[in-house]
Structure formats: structure tokens, C-alpha cells
Amino acid sequence: MKIAIIGAGNVGSMVASRLVDASLSDVVLMDIIPGLAKGKALDISDARPILNSNVKIVGTDNFKDIQGADIVVITAGLARKPGMSRDDLLKKNAEILGDISEHVRKQCPLSIVTVVTNPLDVMSYLVMKKTGFEPRRVIGMAGVLDSARFINIASEKAGNITGDKIFMMGSHGDTMVAINRAGDLSETIFKESSDRAKNRGAEITSHLKTGSAYFAPSAAVFYMLKCIIKNEKKTVCASVYLQGEYGQNDIYMGVPVTLDSSGVREIVEIELTDEEKQAFAKSARQIRESIKKL
């Protein structure tokens, strides 16, 4: 198994480290900045004897070195800065990912692609269209992360909460939709926790000043990759291409899906309340507005 990670910033390099530490896959870490990926790959590689890892990692600034990768993770692009919305990133990151998509299509035509770059739902849509890949092979990461943030915040006040009871759907942005199926979770805690989870990325950025979150995002990517590599058939929330599901067409949105070695095995449709349906439709409208700008 060979995974190519395009973008050796904090998220990309942390994903690479998690994969190598767990001996999950050989890794090619790629970045156009000369020396960046190579230096980080050498550092990650030096930890292998300590952790008894038996996989390899190399760093490169040449797209040719990703050739034949089974999975491609795209983390490249501009990170959000304080006061910047995800939509502010749209134009520049669309240019970056449009170029990357051409290289992925040429070098890794059979790969599964996981998109991490923001604005995530729109970038996932762009990559699918630019590569021409089957939609089930292009997956946006955000739902795992947003749901984890939601669960973590809620559990601080309500104790242990299982991930299949509360989670996030819709956009990876201000209009994400909080779902509550935990009968013992109070409405107050649910509302406070979901509101804070929606703004968690901005909250972290406000403290870091010059960067954005990467520990939890990299863990979310790793979890998805493990589901795919090990053919675990687990149900997670991810941004995927909808073709009638949840009443939406030709759009990427966060919904529950089952992942296996083919990518998206199944889109899981759950029954939404009227309020949730309205919020989901609002989220879809926001994503469509950004798609039109492309």
C-alpha cells in the first residue's frame, strides 16, 4: 500500500507521521517547497526504530514521485488566518487544487482521494470534477473532525457520549448541521456544544494566531484512511457526492457513509426532523453559492 500526501504543512506531515508510526502504509510526502517534504520525511523516518515501524517514507517536491499511489491525501493550500472565513480561501485554493488534480489524474488514475483543503466541500467537488474520478473515490474529510469536536465538547458537561448518537452533517463551515439522537442529552448542552463545535476551528485559530488546527484534523484523516486500508466498513460522517440522497443533487456535503477498500461503499440516509431538513437545505445553498463562484 502506498499513500501520497500532497502538502507537507502541519496537517500533511502529521498525517504522514501517524501512518508511519502505526506501520499502516508506505508514504510519499510531497510539497512544492524545495526541501520541506524531504526534511520532514527524514525526521519522521528516524522515529521508525523507536516505534518498531516497518513501513517507509520519502519526501519529494516532484509530482512524478506520487505515481501509482493507492490513496492520495490533499492537504495543500492556504490555511485559515484569524478573521478569515473558509470562503475567503476559495479562489486561491481552487487554483492550487485544480493544478494538483491534473497531476493526480495523470500519476494516480486508480487512486482514492481524500481532500482536506478548505473550503472542504467545494474543494472536494472541484477535485472530483477535475480528476474525472468516480465520486465514490473522492472523499472530503470534515465530518469525522466536526463530529469529534462536537462529542468532545458535549462530553465535558454530559459525560461519555457515543459517536453514533450525536454528529455533524452538512457543510464544513458555519452552516453545519448538528444531529442529536442521544435521548439523555439535554437541549441546553446540545445547543451550547453544537454552537461551540461549529466555531471550534476559528477558536483554535484565534489562539494560535499564525496557524490553524492540525492534531485533530490529522487524526480524522488517519481514522478514515485506516477504515479504507483495512476494509473496515465503518460508518463515519464525510463529505461525499450526493445524487438524490437527502434531496440533493450534484453537490458534496457531509453525511453518514460507510467506508471500505473501494472508498465510499454506501451513503447512509437517516430520517431527519423538519428542523434538521431545513438546516441541511440551508447548508446546501451555501455550498452551491461557492460552487457557482468556481
Stockholm file with secondary structure:
# STOCKHOLM 1.0

chainA/1-294         MKIAIIGAGNVGSMVASRLVDASLSDVVLMDIIPGLAKGKALDISDARPILNSNVKIVGTDNFKDIQGADIVVITAGLARKPGMSRDDLLKKNAEILGDISEHVRKQCPLSIVTVVTNPLDVMSYLVMKKTGFEPRRVIGMAGVLDSARFINIASEKAGNITGDKIFMMGSHGDTMVAINRAGDLSETIFKESSDRAKNRGAEITSHLKTGSAYFAPSAAVFYMLKCIIKNEKKTVCASVYLQGEYGQNDIYMGVPVTLDSSGVREIVEIELTDEEKQAFAKSARQIRESIKKL
#=GR chainA/1-294 SS CEEEEECCSHHHHHHHHHHHHTTCCEEEEECSSTTHHHHHHHHHHTTHHHHTCCCCEEEESCGGGGTTCSEEEECCSCCCCTTCCGGGGHHHHHHHHHHHHHHHHHHCTTCEEEECCSSHHHHHHHHHHHHCCCGGGEEECHHHHHHHHHHHHHHHHHCCCCTTTEEEEBCSSTTCEEEECCTTSCHHHHHHHHHHHHTHHHHHHHHHSSCCCCHHHHHHHHHHHHHHHTTCCEEEEEEEEEESGGGCEEEEEEEEEEEETTEEEEECCCCCCHHHHHHHHHHHHHHHHHHHHC
#=GC SS_cons         CEEEEECCSHHHHHHHHHHHHTTCCEEEEECSSTTHHHHHHHHHHTTHHHHTCCCCEEEESCGGGGTTCSEEEECCSCCCCTTCCGGGGHHHHHHHHHHHHHHHHHHCTTCEEEECCSSHHHHHHHHHHHHCCCGGGEEECHHHHHHHHHHHHHHHHHCCCCTTTEEEEBCSSTTCEEEECCTTSCHHHHHHHHHHHHTHHHHHHHHHSSCCCCHHHHHHHHHHHHHHHTTCCEEEEEEEEEESGGGCEEEEEEEEEEEETTEEEEECCCCCCHHHHHHHHHHHHHHHHHHHHC
//
